[in-house]
Amino acid sequence: MRTIKHWIGGRETAGESTRSGPVYNPATGEEQARVLLAERADVDAAVRAAKQAFQTWQDVSVVKRARIMFAFRELVHRHLDDLARIVADEHGKVVSDARGEVIRGLEVVEFACGIPHLLKGEYSDQVSTDVDSYGFRQPLGVCAGITPFNFPVMVPMWMHPIAIATGNTFVLKPSERDPSASNFVAELYQQAGLPDGVFNVVHGDKAAVDAVLDHPDIAAVSFVGSTPIAKYVYERASARGKRVQALGGAKNHAVVLPDADLDYAADQIVSAAYGSAGQRCMAISAVVAVGETGPVLVEKIAERARRLRVGPGRDERSQMGPVVTGEARDRIAGYIERGLAEGAKLVLDGRDVTVPGHERGFFLGPSLFDQVTPEMSVYRDEIFGPVLVVLRADTLDEAIALVNANQYGNGTAIFTSSGEAARRFQRDVHVGMIGVNVPIPVPMAFYSFGGWKDSLFGDRHIHGPEGVSFYTRAKVVTSRWPHVERPVEAHLHFPTAS
C-alpha cells in the first residue's frame, strides 16, 4: 500500500506522524493509498522550514521570483495531463474536467509571473517643499492554505503562486481525500528552482488544521470549504492575530427569463449542475424559472441529463464521474429522500445508477427536483452533489428577491436576451460573482474570486489584485533631504504641506 508523506524543507518525510487515513479510488471504491495525518509537531516542522526560508526568500529580487514562476508555469503546462490523471484517480472527476481545473490554476500562475508589475509602488514628488512621499508593499512572512477536496490543484494554485511571488513562504494543508497532486506540485516547484522550505505540504485532518490556525509564526491563512468550517477558521485564526480569508459554501442560482433561448439555457445549466458530479463551489444547484418557462425548461433539462454518461474518470467516454467517497454518496442520497418527503417532485432519480465493472464505485446519476420551495432542505442546504432543484417565480423582481433571501452569495447567473433585465439583475443581486448567459462565472485570474454573505469571511477575495493585497502589507515613506547649508528648524506643530 502506497503511503503519501508530507513535503517539508524540500523533501518527503513521515515526520512525527503516527496516524494515517485512506485515499480511495472513487471509481472502484477501493483504497489505493494511505496518507499520513500530521501532528502538531509536523506543522511546527513545516513552519520552521518556511520561517527559515523566508529570511532569504524575502530578499530575492522580484525579477528572480518571476523567473522561477515562469519556470514553474512551463513545468505545470508540460505535466498538465499527469496532474489531471492524478486528480481523476483520487477525486473521481473525468480527466477532461480535471484538465480544465489544472488550466484554471495555471492561469493564476501566469498572473503571478507578472509580479514585477503587480508590486510596483507609488511615488509622489514634492508633496511639500523638498519632501517626497512613496509607498511599497512587503511580504507578510509564513502564510498557510487550507484547501478542499473538490479542486486539489486549482484552489491551492489560487493561493500559493501569489503568496510565493510576493515574497512569502507557504505551508499547504490540502484535503486528505485527494492529497497526491499537492506533493507533485511541490516537486515541480523544486524543479523550477524554488529554494527548499519556501513551499511545504502537510497532510492531515482537524488536528493539522488547528495547529495551522494556532501557530504563532503563521501570519496569514487562506481557506476554501464549507460555511461552518470557514466561519470556524476565520474566528479561530483572526482571534490569534492572523490575516484571514475564508471562502465558504454556496447555493448558486440560475435565473431563466421567458425571453431566454431555452435550449441554450438548458445545455448550460446541465453542464454547470452536473459537471464534476456537482462537487463545485460554483455549480448551479438551483434554477429559478420565471413566468411560463418552468414546464418546458424542466423537460429540456431532464432530457439532456438523462443522456449524460456516468462512468470512471479515466474513461474518455465518461461525462460525469463518481462522488469522492461512499460517505458523500450516502449523504447526497439522503437529501434526495428528504426532498421527496418534503413534497418536491423528483423528475430524475440518480440513486439507482450502476456502472458495469465498477459496482463498488461511489456513483450517483443526475437528480432533478421540480416544484421546490425555499423552505425545503434540498434548497436551503448546500448538497454538493449532482442534485438540481427548480423553483418558480412570476417576475424578475421576485426572482431577485429569492436569490437575495438565500444565506449564500457566492455566484449566480441570468439567462435572458434583454440587456435591461441583465443590467438590473447584476446591480440588484447580493452576490459576489454574476454570469450573464454564463452559468459558471468564475473570474479570470486577473480579477478576484469571492462571494458575499455566508460565502465569505474576511474582507479580501482570493487571487487577482485582492490576492496580492492579501499577501502583502503597505509601507508609506515620507522623505526629506535638506541642504546642509540650510538647516531646518524643529517645530512642535503637526506637519502640513508647505
C-alpha positions in Angstrom: 0.0 0.0 0.0 1.5 3.3 -1.1 2.0 5.9 1.7 1.6 9.6 0.9 4.0 11.6 3.1 4.4 15.3 3.9 6.7 17.6 1.9 8.8 19.7 4.3 12.0 21.6 3.6 12.4 20.2 0.1 11.8 16.5 0.7 9.2 14.0 1.5 9.1 13.0 5.2 7.0 11.0 7.6 7.9 13.4 10.3 6.2 12.6 13.6 3.0 11.2 12.1 1.7 8.0 13.7 -1.8 8.2 12.1 -2.9 7.7 8.6 -6.1 7.8 6.6 -7.4 6.1 3.5 -7.3 7.5 0.0 -9.9 5.8 -2.2 -10.3 5.4 -6.0 -13.9 6.7 -6.2 -14.5 4.8 -9.4 -13.7 1.4 -7.9 -14.4 2.1 -4.2 -11.0 0.6 -3.4 -8.5 2.0 -1.0 -5.5 2.8 -3.2 -3.1 4.6 -0.7 -2.7 5.7 2.9 -2.0 9.4 3.7 -0.1 10.4 6.8 -2.1 12.7 9.1 0.1 15.4 10.6 0.5 16.0 14.3 1.3 19.5 15.7 5.0 18.6 15.6 4.8 18.1 11.8 3.1 21.5 11.4 5.8 23.0 13.6 8.5 21.5 11.4 6.9 22.8 8.2 6.5 26.3 9.7 10.2 26.2 10.9 11.3 25.3 7.4 9.2 28.1 5.9 10.3 30.7 8.5 14.0 29.9 7.9 13.5 30.1 4.1 11.7 33.4 4.4 14.8 35.1 5.8 16.4 34.8 2.4 13.4 34.5 0.0 12.0 37.9 1.0 15.2 39.5 -0.3 15.3 37.6 -3.6 14.7 40.2 -6.3 11.2 40.4 -7.7 12.6 39.6 -11.2 14.2 36.4 -10.0 11.0 35.4 -8.3 9.1 36.0 -11.6 11.6 33.8 -13.4 11.0 31.0 -11.1 7.3 31.4 -11.6 7.8 31.3 -15.4 9.8 28.0 -15.0 7.1 26.6 -12.7 4.5 27.6 -15.3 6.3 25.7 -18.0 6.6 22.6 -15.8 2.9 22.6 -14.9 2.0 23.0 -18.5 4.3 20.1 -19.5 2.8 17.9 -16.8 -0.8 19.0 -17.3 -2.0 15.6 -18.2 -0.1 13.9 -15.4 -1.8 16.2 -12.9 -5.2 15.6 -14.5 -4.8 11.9 -14.2 -3.8 12.2 -10.5 -6.9 14.3 -9.8 -9.2 11.8 -11.7 -7.8 8.9 -9.8 -8.3 10.4 -6.3 -11.2 12.9 -6.8 -13.1 10.9 -9.4 -13.9 13.7 -11.9 -13.4 12.9 -15.5 -9.9 13.6 -17.0 -11.2 16.3 -19.3 -12.7 18.1 -16.4 -9.5 17.7 -14.3 -7.5 19.1 -17.2 -9.7 22.2 -17.1 -9.1 22.5 -13.4 -5.3 22.5 -13.9 -5.6 25.1 -16.7 -7.6 27.4 -14.5 -5.0 27.0 -11.8 -2.2 27.6 -14.3 -3.8 31.0 -15.2 -3.1 32.2 -11.7 0.5 31.1 -12.0 0.6 33.1 -15.2 -0.8 36.1 -13.3 1.9 35.7 -10.7 4.5 35.7 -13.4 3.7 39.4 -13.8 4.6 40.1 -10.2 7.3 42.8 -11.0 4.4 44.9 -12.4 2.0 44.0 -9.7 4.3 45.1 -6.9 5.2 48.4 -8.5 4.8 51.1 -5.8 3.6 54.7 -5.9 5.6 57.9 -5.8 4.6 61.5 -5.3 7.3 64.1 -5.9 7.4 67.4 -3.9 4.3 66.7 -1.7 5.7 69.6 0.4 8.8 71.8 0.0 11.7 69.4 -0.6 9.6 66.5 0.6 8.7 63.3 -1.4 6.3 60.5 -0.5 6.2 57.0 -1.8 4.6 53.6 -0.9 5.5 50.0 -1.5 4.3 46.6 -0.3 6.2 43.9 1.5 5.5 40.2 2.2 3.9 39.0 5.5 6.1 36.0 6.3 4.9 32.4 6.6 1.4 32.0 5.0 -0.8 28.9 5.0 -3.5 27.5 2.8 -6.2 25.0 3.9 -7.9 23.7 0.8 -10.9 21.4 -0.1 -11.1 18.1 -2.0 -13.1 19.3 -5.0 -10.2 21.2 -6.7 -7.0 19.7 -5.4 -4.9 21.6 -8.0 -6.8 24.7 -8.9 -7.8 26.0 -5.4 -4.3 25.7 -3.9 -3.0 27.5 -7.0 -5.3 30.4 -6.3 -3.1 30.9 -3.2 0.5 29.7 -3.2 1.7 31.2 -6.5 0.7 34.7 -5.5 1.9 34.3 -1.9 5.3 33.0 -3.1 5.7 35.5 -5.9 5.1 38.4 -3.4 8.0 37.1 -1.2 6.2 34.9 1.3 6.8 31.3 2.1 3.9 28.8 2.2 2.5 25.8 4.1 -0.3 24.0 2.4 -2.7 21.7 4.2 -4.7 20.1 1.3 -7.6 17.8 1.7 -6.7 14.3 2.9 -9.1 12.8 0.4 -7.0 13.6 -2.6 -3.5 14.6 -1.4 -1.2 13.3 -4.2 -1.5 16.3 -6.5 0.0 18.7 -3.9 3.2 16.6 -3.5 3.5 16.5 -7.3 3.2 20.3 -7.4 5.9 20.6 -4.7 8.3 18.5 -6.8 7.6 20.8 -9.8 8.4 23.9 -7.7 11.7 22.3 -6.7 12.5 21.5 -10.4 11.7 25.2 -11.2 14.4 26.3 -8.8 12.3 27.3 -5.8 14.5 27.2 -2.7 13.8 24.4 -0.2 11.3 25.4 2.5 9.5 28.1 0.5 6.7 25.7 -0.3 5.7 22.9 2.1 2.9 20.4 2.3 1.5 18.9 5.5 -1.4 16.4 5.1 -3.9 15.9 7.9 -7.3 16.3 9.5 -8.6 18.7 12.1 -5.5 18.3 14.3 -3.4 19.7 11.4 -5.9 22.5 10.7 -6.0 23.6 14.4 -2.2 23.5 14.5 -2.1 25.9 11.5 -4.7 28.2 12.9 -3.0 28.4 16.3 0.7 28.6 15.2 2.2 31.9 16.3 4.6 32.1 13.3 1.9 31.9 10.6 0.9 35.4 9.5 -2.0 34.7 7.2 -4.4 31.8 6.4 -6.4 31.2 3.3 -9.3 28.8 3.4 -11.9 27.3 1.0 -14.5 24.9 2.2 -18.0 24.8 3.8 -19.5 27.7 5.5 -19.4 26.3 9.1 -15.7 25.5 8.8 -15.0 28.8 7.1 -16.5 30.6 10.0 -14.6 28.4 12.4 -11.3 29.1 10.6 -11.9 32.8 10.4 -12.8 33.2 14.1 -10.1 31.0 15.5 -7.3 32.3 13.3 -8.2 36.0 13.4 -8.5 35.8 17.2 -4.8 34.9 17.2 -4.0 38.0 15.1 -3.7 36.4 11.7 -4.9 37.8 8.5 -7.7 35.5 7.2 -9.6 35.0 4.0 -12.1 32.1 4.4 -14.4 31.2 1.5 -17.5 29.3 2.5 -20.4 27.4 0.8 -22.8 28.3 -1.9 -26.2 27.8 -3.3 -25.8 29.2 -6.8 -28.9 30.2 -8.7 -29.6 30.4 -12.4 -32.5 32.7 -13.2 -34.1 31.9 -16.6 -36.4 34.6 -18.1 -39.1 33.9 -20.7 -37.1 35.7 -23.4 -34.1 33.4 -23.0 -33.0 30.8 -25.5 -34.3 27.8 -23.5 -32.2 25.2 -25.5 -29.0 27.2 -24.8 -30.0 27.7 -21.2 -30.7 24.0 -20.6 -27.4 23.0 -22.2 -25.5 25.4 -20.0 -27.4 24.5 -16.8 -26.9 20.8 -17.2 -23.2 21.4 -17.7 -23.0 23.6 -14.6 -25.1 21.5 -12.4 -23.7 18.0 -13.1 -20.1 18.7 -14.1 -17.7 17.2 -11.6 -20.8 15.4 -10.1 -21.9 18.8 -8.7 -18.9 19.0 -6.5 -18.0 22.6 -7.3 -18.5 25.6 -5.2 -19.6 27.4 -8.4 -22.0 24.7 -9.5 -25.5 25.7 -10.4 -27.7 23.9 -7.8 -30.9 25.9 -8.1 -32.8 27.1 -11.1 -35.4 29.9 -10.8 -37.8 29.6 -13.8 -39.6 32.9 -14.3 -43.1 33.2 -15.8 -44.2 30.4 -18.0 -40.7 28.9 -18.6 -40.9 26.2 -15.9 -42.5 23.2 -17.6 -40.6 23.5 -20.9 -37.3 24.2 -19.2 -37.6 21.3 -16.8 -38.3 18.9 -19.6 -35.3 20.2 -21.6 -33.0 19.9 -18.6 -34.3 16.4 -17.8 -33.9 15.3 -21.5 -30.3 16.3 -21.5 -29.5 15.0 -18.1 -30.8 11.6 -19.0 -28.3 11.3 -21.8 -25.2 12.0 -19.6 -22.8 9.1 -19.5 -21.8 8.3 -15.9 -18.6 6.4 -15.6 -15.0 6.3 -14.2 -12.9 9.4 -14.6 -10.2 7.6 -16.7 -12.8 6.5 -19.3 -12.7 9.1 -22.1 -16.3 8.3 -22.8 -17.5 9.4 -19.3 -19.1 12.8 -18.9 -19.7 12.6 -15.2 -17.6 10.6 -12.7 -18.4 9.4 -9.1 -18.5 11.5 -6.0 -15.5 11.5 -3.8 -16.4 8.9 -1.1 -19.0 6.4 -0.1 -20.0 8.7 2.8 -20.6 11.6 0.3 -22.7 9.3 -1.9 -24.9 8.2 1.1 -25.3 11.8 2.3 -26.4 13.0 -1.1 -28.8 10.1 -1.5 -30.3 11.1 1.9 -31.1 14.6 0.6 -32.9 13.0 -2.3 -35.0 11.0 0.1 -35.6 14.1 2.2 -36.7 16.1 -0.8 -39.3 13.5 -1.7 -40.6 13.5 1.9 -40.9 17.3 1.9 -43.1 17.3 -1.2 -40.8 18.1 -4.1 -41.4 16.4 -7.4 -38.5 14.1 -8.3 -38.2 14.3 -12.1 -34.9 12.4 -12.3 -33.6 9.9 -9.7 -29.9 9.3 -9.8 -29.7 6.9 -6.9 -30.1 3.7 -8.9 -27.2 4.3 -11.3 -24.8 1.4 -11.7 -21.6 1.4 -13.8 -20.8 -2.1 -15.2 -17.5 -3.3 -13.9 -17.5 -0.6 -11.2 -20.3 -1.7 -9.0 -18.4 -0.7 -5.8 -17.7 2.8 -7.1 -19.2 5.9 -5.5 -21.6 6.6 -8.3 -24.7 8.7 -8.5 -26.6 9.8 -11.6 -28.0 13.2 -12.2 -31.1 14.0 -10.0 -33.6 16.7 -10.7 -36.3 18.1 -8.5 -39.2 20.3 -9.6 -41.8 22.3 -7.6 -39.3 23.1 -4.9 -40.0 25.8 -2.4 -37.5 27.8 -0.3 -38.4 26.0 2.9 -37.2 22.6 1.7 -33.8 21.3 2.8 -32.9 20.4 -0.8 -33.0 24.2 -1.5 -31.7 25.5 1.8 -28.6 23.3 2.2 -25.5 23.0 0.1 -25.9 19.4 -1.1 -22.6 19.4 -3.0 -23.6 16.6 -5.4 -25.4 16.0 -8.7 -28.8 17.3 -7.5 -30.5 20.2 -9.2 -33.7 21.9 -7.9 -36.1 24.1 -9.8 -38.2 26.8 -8.2 -40.7 29.2 -9.8 -41.1 32.9 -9.8 -43.7 35.1 -11.5 -41.4 38.1 -12.2 -37.7 39.1 -12.3 -38.1 41.1 -9.2 -39.5 38.1 -7.4 -36.5 36.0 -8.6 -34.1 38.6 -7.4 -35.8 38.7 -4.0 -35.5 34.9 -3.9 -31.7 35.0 -4.6 -31.2 37.7 -2.1 -33.1 35.9 0.7 -30.7 33.0 0.5 -27.9 32.9 3.1 -25.2 32.4 0.5 -24.0 34.9 -2.0 -21.3 33.2 -4.0 -22.3 33.0 -7.6 -25.4 33.4 -9.8 -26.4 33.6 -13.4 -29.2 35.0 -15.5 -30.3 33.7 -18.9 -32.0 36.4 -21.0 -31.9 38.3 -24.3 -32.7 41.6 -22.5 -29.8 43.9 -21.7 -32.1 45.9 -19.4 -33.1 42.9 -17.4 -29.5 41.7 -17.2 -28.3 45.1 -16.0 -31.0 45.3 -13.4 -30.2 41.8 -12.2 -26.4 42.3 -11.9 -26.9 45.6 -9.9 -29.6 44.3 -7.6 -28.5 40.8 -6.6 -26.4 40.5 -3.4 -23.9 38.1 -4.9 -20.2 38.4 -5.5 -19.9 36.7 -8.9 -22.5 37.1 -11.6 -22.9 35.5 -15.1 -25.0 36.9 -17.9 -25.8 33.9 -20.1 -22.7 32.3 -18.5 -23.6 29.6 -15.9 -20.3 29.4 -14.0 -19.0 32.9 -13.7 -15.5 32.1 -12.2 -13.5 35.3 -12.8 -10.3 35.2 -14.8 -7.1 35.2 -12.8 -6.5 39.0 -13.2 -9.8 39.6 -11.3 -10.5 38.3 -7.9 -12.8 35.4 -6.8 -15.2 35.7 -3.8 -18.7 35.8 -2.7 -20.9 37.8 -0.2 -22.8 36.9 2.9 -22.1 33.4 4.3 -19.9 32.6 1.3 -17.0 34.7 2.6 -15.5 35.5 5.9 -12.9 38.3 5.7 -12.6 41.4 3.7 -10.5 40.2 0.7 -11.3 37.9 -2.2 -8.9 35.3 -3.4 -6.3 35.6 -6.3 -6.1 38.6 -8.6 -5.4 42.1 -7.3 -7.0 41.3 -3.9 -4.8 38.3 -3.6 -1.7 40.5 -4.0 -3.1 42.8 -1.4 -3.9 40.0 1.0 -0.4 38.5 0.9 1.4 41.9 1.4 1.3 44.9 3.6 1.9 48.5 2.7 4.6 51.0 3.8 4.5 54.7 3.1 7.7 56.7 3.3 7.8 60.5 3.6 11.4 61.7 3.0 13.3 65.0 3.0 16.9 65.6 2.2 17.7 69.1 3.5 20.5 71.1 2.2 23.4 71.1 4.6 24.0 74.8 4.3 20.3 75.5 5.3 19.5 73.6 8.5 15.8 73.0 9.1 14.5 74.4 12.4 12.4 72.0 14.5 8.8 72.8 15.1 6.3 71.3 17.5 3.2 71.8 15.4 1.6 68.9 13.4 3.3 68.7 9.9 1.4 70.1 7.0 2.3 70.7 3.3 4.0 73.9 2.6 
